[in-house]
Amino acid sequence: MRWDLFCTVVDNFGDIGISWRLAADLARRGEQVRLWVDDPSALAWLAPDGCPGVAVRRWTHPLAADALAGLAPSDVWIEAFGCNLPPEFIAAMMPAIRAGAAAPVWLNLEYLSAESYVARNHGLPSPARGAPVAGGVKWFYYPGFTPHTGGLLREPDLTARQAGFDAAAWRTALAPRLQAHPLAAPLPGGPVRHVSLFCYEPPALPALLRQLDQADAPTHLLVTAGRATAAVQAAMATHLGGRGPGSGGALSVSFLPTLTQHDYDHLLWACDLNFVRGEDSIVRAIWAGRPFVWHIYPQDDGVHHEKLDAFLDCVQAPPSLRRAHAAWNAGDPLQPLPDLAANAAEWEAAASRSRAALLALPDLTTRLLQFVLEKR
């Protein structure tokens, strides 16, 4: 089938990251995908090699006439994360549909949540007035964590790739691309804990750095490019009194270059603990099977806390992990962060349980293909 997937880049690259993973997964299963995005620049580092079967098209406002010239009709239309199909695209598709081409299945791909409304609303129709589709309907498609939702993105070869992954070799290959913090020094001998950090600007960040620096065992903190790097640099300059890692502490900090999606997966697999943010990285952290703490996207009205609690309920997070999430997502920098080392074994067991349970469910692309075939 041919798919048209529309995505707008709001911020933080989560929308385009998820849309690309979906487009590429569909293409690897034999589908043809046109990915329309208003700002495709992030794909230069997220997916520099592209993917056979995925054609990236620039979504201008309004959609340019030359982008629509000779465009073959598609079988599926997807509006990702609340965007609306451009009227120029619908108008361009109308002649073929009036001439007898099959009406497309029109989907609204929603944001990920573990809240109860997801199962209630998944797969429901929504009237689309004037739509050139069967019955004038588009369908709500909700990713989720239960059999009654649309599932989670997971490539068919994911577990095989993980099984063949050499974490030590990958870290060694990455080393020349790392930028060490000026205060950092070589870590002391002995086993080193590797921690990845992908976050916004959590008030608890200085407390995390202090805890790692004062720990009994050495830690290598790998900080992702962008906002996380800026936040760590500011926290080290302001809150560590100029001492910082490399002055007798247990923490060494390295700043990562921008990573492709595959290398971000590798980062999660290569670390003992992962701090992740947003929607795409939480799913990748689940598949990594390592302990993680999620920095959920903060919203002014505070509803993100309800979303976070629902997720922690879903994965049956132990109390210590709940406290870690509460502190990491709190607006109060004084809310204590649990001892990471003391709780490592409990968090490891929780991560393994949730990964196994979710691997037993069909993945999002498999379910999406089934859903589309049912509606055609």
Secondary structure per residue as TSV (DSSP state, phi and psi in degrees):
chain	resnum	aa	ss	phi	psi
A	1	M	-	360.0	159.1
A	2	R	E	-105.6	133.5
A	3	W	E	-119.6	139.0
A	4	D	E	-112.5	117.3
A	5	L	E	-116.5	119.5
A	6	F	E	-107.1	135.4
A	7	C	E	-144.9	136.7
A	8	T	-	-109.1	140.3
A	9	V	-	-88.8	109.1
A	10	V	-	-84.4	-63.1
A	11	D	S	-166.4	164.1
A	12	N	T	64.8	1.6
A	13	F	T	68.5	8.7
A	14	G	H	-66.6	-42.6
A	15	D	H	-61.7	-48.4
A	16	I	H	-70.1	-33.1
A	17	G	H	-63.6	-45.9
A	18	I	H	-68.5	-42.6
A	19	S	H	-61.6	-40.1
A	20	W	H	-66.1	-43.8
A	21	R	H	-58.9	-42.5
A	22	L	H	-65.7	-47.2
A	23	A	H	-59.3	-45.4
A	24	A	H	-67.1	-37.5
A	25	D	H	-67.2	-41.2
A	26	L	H	-60.5	-44.9
A	27	A	H	-64.3	-39.0
A	28	R	H	-68.1	-15.5
A	29	R	T	-98.1	11.7
A	30	G	T	99.0	3.0
A	31	E	-	-86.6	159.8
A	32	Q	E	-109.5	126.2
A	33	V	E	-126.7	131.1
A	34	R	E	-104.8	116.3
A	35	L	E	-100.3	112.0
A	36	W	E	-98.1	122.7
A	37	V	E	-141.8	139.3
A	38	D	S	-76.1	-23.1
A	39	D	-	-140.4	90.4
A	40	P	G	-83.4	6.3
A	41	S	G	-60.6	-32.5
A	42	A	G	-64.2	-24.0
A	43	L	H	-66.6	-17.9
A	44	A	H	-62.5	-28.9
A	45	W	H	-113.0	-26.0
A	46	L	H	-69.5	-42.6
A	47	A	S	-144.5	67.0
A	48	P	T	-64.6	-23.2
A	49	D	T	-90.3	-3.1
A	50	G	-	64.9	-161.5
A	51	C	-	-156.8	125.8
A	52	P	T	-57.3	132.9
A	53	G	T	98.1	-9.4
A	54	V	E	-113.3	121.1
A	55	A	E	-107.9	117.0
A	56	V	E	-87.5	126.3
A	57	R	E	-123.6	139.9
A	58	R	E	-76.7	126.9
A	59	W	-	-97.6	100.3
A	60	T	-	-92.3	163.7
A	61	H	S	-124.5	106.2
A	62	P	S	-74.2	165.5
A	63	L	-	-68.6	126.8
A	64	A	-	-65.2	143.4
A	65	A	H	-62.5	-36.6
A	66	D	H	-69.2	-23.2
A	67	A	H	-72.2	-20.6
A	68	L	H	-100.9	-10.9
A	69	A	T	-64.2	126.5
A	70	G	T	68.1	18.9
A	71	L	-	-73.2	120.9
A	72	A	-	-69.6	142.6
A	73	P	-	-64.5	153.6
A	74	S	-	-115.2	167.0
A	75	D	S	-94.8	-23.9
A	76	V	E	-139.4	134.9
A	77	W	E	-115.0	133.2
A	78	I	E	-126.6	126.0
A	79	E	E	-98.5	113.0
A	80	A	E	-88.9	125.6
A	81	F	T	58.1	47.5
A	82	G	T	85.1	2.8
A	83	C	-	-77.6	162.7
A	84	N	-	-114.9	140.6
A	85	L	-	-58.1	137.1
A	86	P	-	-66.1	135.8
A	87	P	H	-60.4	-28.7
A	88	E	H	-64.7	-36.0
A	89	F	H	-67.2	-46.4
A	90	I	H	-60.5	-44.4
A	91	A	H	-61.5	-38.2
A	92	A	H	-68.4	-27.6
A	93	M	H	-83.1	-18.8
A	94	M	H	-61.4	-43.8
A	95	P	H	-58.0	-43.0
A	96	A	H	-65.5	-38.2
A	97	I	H	-68.2	-40.9
A	98	R	H	-66.3	-27.0
A	99	A	T	-83.6	0.7
A	100	G	T	114.4	0.7
A	101	A	-	-64.7	147.8
A	102	A	-	-61.3	137.6
A	103	A	-	-66.6	139.0
A	104	P	-	-75.0	157.1
A	105	V	E	-86.7	124.1
A	106	W	E	-108.5	122.6
A	107	L	E	-123.7	145.0
A	108	N	E	-108.9	103.8
A	109	L	E	-80.5	115.2
A	110	E	-	-91.2	172.6
A	111	Y	-	-73.1	157.7
A	112	L	-	-79.9	135.7
A	113	S	-	-158.2	153.3
A	114	A	-	-99.5	5.5
A	115	E	S	-68.4	156.7
A	116	S	T	-64.8	-27.5
A	117	Y	H	-64.4	-22.1
A	118	V	H	-61.7	-48.8
A	119	A	H	-65.3	-33.8
A	120	R	H	-68.5	-36.8
A	121	N	H	-97.8	-15.7
A	122	H	T	-61.5	130.1
A	123	G	T	81.3	5.3
A	124	L	-	-79.1	149.5
A	125	P	E	-83.7	155.3
A	126	S	E	-133.4	127.6
A	127	P	E	-59.6	134.8
A	128	A	-	-123.2	89.0
A	129	R	T	-58.7	131.1
A	130	G	T	75.8	8.9
A	131	A	-	-77.6	138.1
A	132	P	S	-83.6	52.3
A	133	V	S	-130.6	160.7
A	134	A	G	-57.1	121.2
A	135	G	G	75.0	3.3
A	136	G	G	60.3	43.4
A	137	V	E	-127.7	141.4
A	138	K	E	-119.4	162.1
A	139	W	E	-118.0	139.9
A	140	F	E	-82.7	126.9
A	141	Y	E	-122.3	114.7
A	142	Y	-	-109.7	117.6
A	143	P	-	-60.4	158.5
A	144	G	-	-177.7	-177.5
A	145	F	S	-110.2	6.9
A	146	T	S	-128.2	165.9
A	147	P	T	-63.7	-14.9
A	148	H	T	-96.0	12.4
A	149	T	S	-122.7	-170.8
A	150	G	-	-87.9	3.1
A	151	G	-	83.8	-176.3
A	152	L	-	-119.4	146.2
A	153	L	-	-63.4	126.1
A	154	R	-	-156.3	117.9
A	155	E	-	-70.0	148.0
A	156	P	T	-59.5	-28.5
A	157	D	T	-97.1	11.1
A	158	L	H	-59.2	-51.5
A	159	T	H	-66.5	-33.6
A	160	A	H	-67.0	-40.2
A	161	R	H	-65.0	-39.7
A	162	Q	H	-63.9	-41.4
A	163	A	H	-62.0	-30.9
A	164	G	T	-95.3	8.9
A	165	F	-	-84.7	133.1
A	166	D	-	-107.1	100.7
A	167	A	H	-63.0	-44.3
A	168	A	H	-63.4	-42.0
A	169	A	H	-65.7	-38.3
A	170	W	H	-66.5	-43.0
A	171	R	H	-62.9	-38.0
A	172	T	H	-64.0	-42.5
A	173	A	H	-67.3	-30.5
A	174	L	H	-76.1	-27.6
A	175	A	G	-50.0	-44.2
A	176	P	G	-63.8	-18.0
A	177	R	G	-93.0	-3.0
A	178	L	-	-83.6	149.0
A	179	Q	E	-112.9	114.4
A	180	A	E	-78.0	147.5
A	181	H	-	-66.6	142.6
A	182	P	T	-56.2	-29.6
A	183	L	T	-84.7	-9.1
A	184	A	-	-77.1	149.9
A	185	A	-	-132.1	164.5
A	186	P	-	-54.5	139.4
A	187	L	-	-69.2	150.6
A	188	P	-	-64.2	163.4
A	189	G	S	-65.4	167.6
A	190	G	S	102.2	174.7
A	191	P	-	-59.0	135.8
A	192	V	-	-111.7	132.1
A	193	R	E	-85.7	131.2
A	194	H	E	-104.7	128.3
A	195	V	E	-128.4	129.5
A	196	S	E	-99.3	147.3
A	197	L	E	-131.2	113.3
A	198	F	-	-129.8	109.2
A	199	C	-	-150.5	175.0
A	200	Y	S	-89.8	-115.4
A	201	E	-	-131.6	69.1
A	202	P	-	-68.7	134.5
A	203	P	T	-57.4	-23.9
A	204	A	T	-81.0	0.4
A	205	L	H	-59.9	-46.4
A	206	P	H	-58.6	-38.3
A	207	A	H	-64.1	-38.5
A	208	L	H	-63.0	-46.7
A	209	L	H	-61.7	-41.5
A	210	R	H	-64.9	-42.5
A	211	Q	H	-61.7	-44.9
A	212	L	H	-65.6	-37.3
A	213	D	H	-71.2	-27.9
A	214	Q	T	-98.3	5.4
A	215	A	S	-71.6	164.0
A	216	D	S	-74.9	-30.3
A	217	A	S	-111.1	150.5
A	218	P	-	-71.8	146.6
A	219	T	E	-129.5	136.7
A	220	H	E	-107.4	113.9
A	221	L	E	-94.7	121.8
A	222	L	E	-105.9	111.7
A	223	V	E	-103.9	127.3
A	224	T	-	-71.2	157.2
A	225	A	T	-68.3	156.3
A	226	G	T	96.5	-133.6
A	227	R	H	-63.6	-35.9
A	228	A	H	-64.6	-44.2
A	229	T	H	-60.4	-47.0
A	230	A	H	-61.5	-40.2
A	231	A	H	-66.1	-42.2
A	232	V	H	-67.3	-42.9
A	233	Q	H	-61.2	-41.5
A	234	A	H	-66.5	-42.1
A	235	A	H	-66.0	-39.3
A	236	M	H	-67.4	-37.3
A	237	A	H	-72.1	-33.7
A	238	T	H	-95.1	-37.5
A	239	H	H	-109.4	-9.5
A	240	L	S	-103.0	12.3
A	241	G	T	60.9	23.3
A	242	G	T	79.8	-9.7
A	243	R	T	-75.9	-68.6
A	244	G	-	62.9	177.9
A	245	P	T	-57.6	146.6
A	246	G	T	95.1	-2.2
A	247	S	S	-117.3	43.4
A	248	G	S	98.2	-4.2
A	249	G	-	-83.4	175.8
A	250	A	S	-96.3	-1.0
A	251	L	E	-105.5	134.2
A	252	S	E	-121.5	138.0
A	253	V	E	-118.6	132.2
A	254	S	E	-128.7	143.0
A	255	F	E	-103.2	129.8
A	256	L	-	-84.7	151.7
A	257	P	-	-74.2	173.7
A	258	T	-	-62.0	140.3
A	259	L	-	-114.8	143.8
A	260	T	-	-66.7	166.0
A	261	Q	H	-60.7	-40.0
A	262	H	H	-63.4	-41.6
A	263	D	H	-72.4	-28.7
A	264	Y	H	-65.7	-40.2
A	265	D	H	-57.9	-44.2
A	266	H	H	-62.1	-39.2
A	267	L	H	-57.2	-46.0
A	268	L	H	-64.5	-38.5
A	269	W	H	-68.9	-27.9
A	270	A	H	-89.8	-2.6
A	271	C	-	-111.0	156.3
A	272	D	S	-86.7	-22.7
A	273	L	E	-149.3	136.0
A	274	N	E	-124.7	126.3
A	275	F	E	-97.8	119.9
A	276	V	E	-124.9	164.9
A	277	R	E	-140.8	155.1
A	278	G	H	74.4	-170.0
A	279	E	H	-89.6	-43.5
A	280	D	H	-67.3	-44.7
A	281	S	H	-71.1	-26.2
A	282	I	H	-68.0	-37.9
A	283	V	H	-67.0	-41.5
A	284	R	H	-66.9	-32.8
A	285	A	H	-67.4	-37.8
A	286	I	H	-60.4	-47.6
A	287	W	H	-67.5	-27.2
A	288	A	H	-63.8	-29.4
A	289	G	T	74.0	15.9
A	290	R	S	-106.3	156.0
A	291	P	-	-56.7	142.2
A	292	F	E	-147.3	157.1
A	293	V	E	-126.6	129.1
A	294	W	E	-100.1	124.9
A	295	H	E	-94.1	97.1
A	296	I	-	-73.1	150.0
A	297	Y	-	-61.5	118.4
A	298	P	-	-74.1	139.3
A	299	Q	-	-122.7	145.5
A	300	D	T	-60.2	-33.4
A	301	D	T	-86.0	0.7
A	302	G	S	79.9	4.4
A	303	V	T	-68.2	-14.7
A	304	H	H	-64.9	-24.3
A	305	H	H	-67.7	-36.7
A	306	E	H	-65.6	-40.1
A	307	K	H	-64.3	-41.1
A	308	L	H	-65.5	-44.9
A	309	D	H	-60.9	-39.7
A	310	A	H	-63.4	-39.5
A	311	F	H	-65.5	-44.5
A	312	L	H	-64.4	-35.1
A	313	D	H	-62.9	-43.7
A	314	C	H	-62.1	-41.0
A	315	V	T	-92.4	6.1
A	316	Q	T	53.4	51.7
A	317	A	-	-65.8	134.9
A	318	P	-	-68.4	161.7
A	319	P	H	-55.3	-39.5
A	320	S	H	-64.2	-36.6
A	321	L	H	-72.1	-33.3
A	322	R	H	-63.8	-41.4
A	323	R	H	-64.7	-37.6
A	324	A	H	-63.4	-43.4
A	325	H	H	-66.2	-38.4
A	326	A	H	-62.9	-43.6
A	327	A	H	-69.1	-41.1
A	328	W	H	-68.4	-28.3
A	329	N	T	-103.5	7.6
A	330	A	-	-82.1	153.7
A	331	G	S	-84.8	-5.8
A	332	D	-	-103.0	115.0
A	333	P	T	-68.9	-11.7
A	334	L	T	-89.1	-8.3
A	335	Q	S	-66.4	122.5
A	336	P	-	-68.3	141.4
A	337	L	-	-94.9	124.4
A	338	P	-	-57.5	156.5
A	339	D	-	-66.8	118.1
A	340	L	T	-67.5	-44.0
A	341	A	T	-67.2	-39.6
A	342	A	T	-66.6	-26.5
A	343	N	T	-104.8	6.1
A	344	A	H	-58.6	-44.1
A	345	A	H	-66.5	-40.4
A	346	E	H	-65.8	-40.2
A	347	W	H	-70.3	-35.3
A	348	E	H	-62.2	-43.8
A	349	A	H	-64.5	-40.8
A	350	A	H	-64.0	-41.7
A	351	A	H	-64.2	-40.5
A	352	S	H	-65.4	-40.8
A	353	R	H	-64.4	-47.4
A	354	S	H	-67.3	-37.6
A	355	R	H	-62.0	-46.8
A	356	A	H	-62.2	-41.9
A	357	A	H	-64.9	-40.4
A	358	L	H	-78.3	-29.2
A	359	L	H	-65.2	-23.9
A	360	A	T	-74.8	-11.6
A	361	L	S	-96.9	151.5
A	362	P	-	-61.6	146.7
A	363	D	-	-78.9	169.0
A	364	L	H	-61.7	-45.3
A	365	T	H	-65.5	-40.0
A	366	T	H	-59.7	-46.7
A	367	R	H	-66.9	-37.7
A	368	L	H	-64.9	-43.5
A	369	L	H	-60.6	-43.0
A	370	Q	H	-63.1	-42.7
A	371	F	H	-61.4	-45.6
A	372	V	H	-63.2	-44.6
A	373	L	H	-62.5	-33.4
A	374	E	H	-68.1	-30.5
A	375	K	H	-92.0	-9.4
A	376	R	-	-77.4	360.0
